[in-house]
Amino acid sequence: MNTILNVIWLVLCGFWMFLGYVAAGLLLCITIIGIPFGVAAFRIGVYALWPFGYTVVDRRDAGSPSLIGNILWVILAGWWLALGHIFTGIALCVTIIGIPLGIANFKLIPVSLMPFGKEIVRTDQAFATR
């Protein structure tokens, strides 16, 4: 089922959201200071490309640097990537078939706003570590 949802996701919105994250990552990697933010954009972009079967978990070892990184991230790229998820989610929820994909888009908003201190893992690994 995850594969079917991922293929439908890829066609309807995943590829376009992935391109948004890649564009943000490339812009952020222009400066040396922005490289960690660009890497975070690429990491979330891959997750936005193929999200079903994966989940986001909090890293226990994340500290105050991740808080500072998240504040800078929201200012630099997070707000407009989150807007992309909001608009795409609303557009997908217009049809009955798109509602699960729209909800999945809304679930990506928190990680698009605050990616530092989070880790993307397979769903079966996330439940095994709890």
C-alpha positions in Angstrom: 0.0 0.0 0.0 2.9 2.4 0.8 4.3 1.9 -2.7 0.9 2.7 -4.4 0.5 5.8 -2.2 4.1 6.9 -2.9 3.6 6.6 -6.7 0.4 8.6 -6.6 2.0 11.1 -4.3 5.0 11.4 -6.6 2.8 12.2 -9.6 0.4 14.6 -7.9 2.7 16.6 -5.6 5.9 14.9 -4.5 8.0 15.8 -7.4 7.0 19.5 -7.3 7.6 19.7 -3.5 11.0 17.9 -4.0 12.0 20.6 -6.6 11.1 23.3 -4.1 13.3 21.7 -1.5 16.1 21.3 -4.0 15.9 24.9 -5.0 15.9 26.0 -1.4 18.9 23.7 -0.7 20.9 25.1 -3.6 20.2 28.7 -2.6 21.2 27.9 1.0 24.4 26.1 0.0 25.8 29.2 -1.7 27.4 30.4 1.5 29.5 28.2 3.9 27.2 29.2 6.8 24.2 28.1 4.8 25.5 24.6 4.0 23.8 22.9 7.1 20.5 24.4 6.1 21.0 23.3 2.5 21.7 19.7 3.7 18.5 19.8 5.8 16.6 21.0 2.8 17.9 18.1 0.7 17.1 15.6 3.5 13.5 16.8 3.8 13.2 17.0 0.0 13.9 13.3 -0.3 11.3 12.6 2.4 8.8 14.8 0.6 9.5 12.9 -2.6 8.6 9.5 -1.1 7.0 10.0 2.4 4.8 6.9 2.9 6.6 4.2 5.0 8.8 6.8 6.8 8.2 9.0 9.8 9.8 11.8 11.6 11.1 11.3 15.2 12.7 13.7 17.6 16.4 13.2 18.2 17.1 12.9 21.9 20.6 14.3 21.6 19.5 17.6 19.9 20.1 20.6 22.1 20.1 24.4 21.8 22.0 24.5 18.5 19.0 22.8 16.9 16.7 25.5 18.4 18.9 28.3 17.0 19.1 26.4 13.6 15.3 26.1 13.5 14.8 29.8 14.2 17.2 30.7 11.3 15.5 28.0 9.1 12.1 29.5 9.6 13.4 32.9 8.5 15.4 31.6 5.6 13.3 28.9 4.0 10.8 27.2 6.3 7.9 29.6 6.0 7.6 29.4 2.2 8.2 25.6 2.1 5.4 25.3 4.7 3.2 27.5 2.5 3.8 25.1 -0.4 2.6 22.2 1.7 -0.4 24.2 2.9 -1.5 25.1 -0.7 -0.8 21.7 -2.1 -2.6 20.0 0.8 -5.7 22.2 0.2 -5.6 21.5 -3.5 -5.4 17.8 -2.9 -8.3 17.8 -0.4 -10.6 19.1 -3.1 -11.0 15.5 -4.4 -12.0 12.5 -2.4 -9.1 10.5 -3.7 -6.7 13.3 -2.8 -7.8 13.7 0.8 -5.2 11.1 2.3 -2.5 12.8 0.3 -3.6 16.3 1.4 -3.5 15.1 5.0 0.0 13.7 4.4 1.0 17.1 3.1 -0.3 18.8 6.3 1.8 16.3 8.3 4.9 17.5 6.5 4.4 21.1 7.7 6.0 20.7 11.1 9.2 19.2 9.7 9.3 21.8 7.0 9.2 24.5 9.6 11.6 23.0 12.1 13.8 20.3 10.6 16.7 20.5 13.1 16.5 18.0 16.0 14.4 15.6 13.9 15.3 12.4 12.1 13.6 10.6 9.3 13.4 6.9 9.8 11.4 4.0 8.4 8.0 3.5 10.2 8.9 0.0 11.4 12.1 1.3 13.0 10.3 4.2 14.7 7.9 1.8 16.4 10.6 -0.7 17.4 12.7 2.0 19.3 9.8 3.3 21.4 
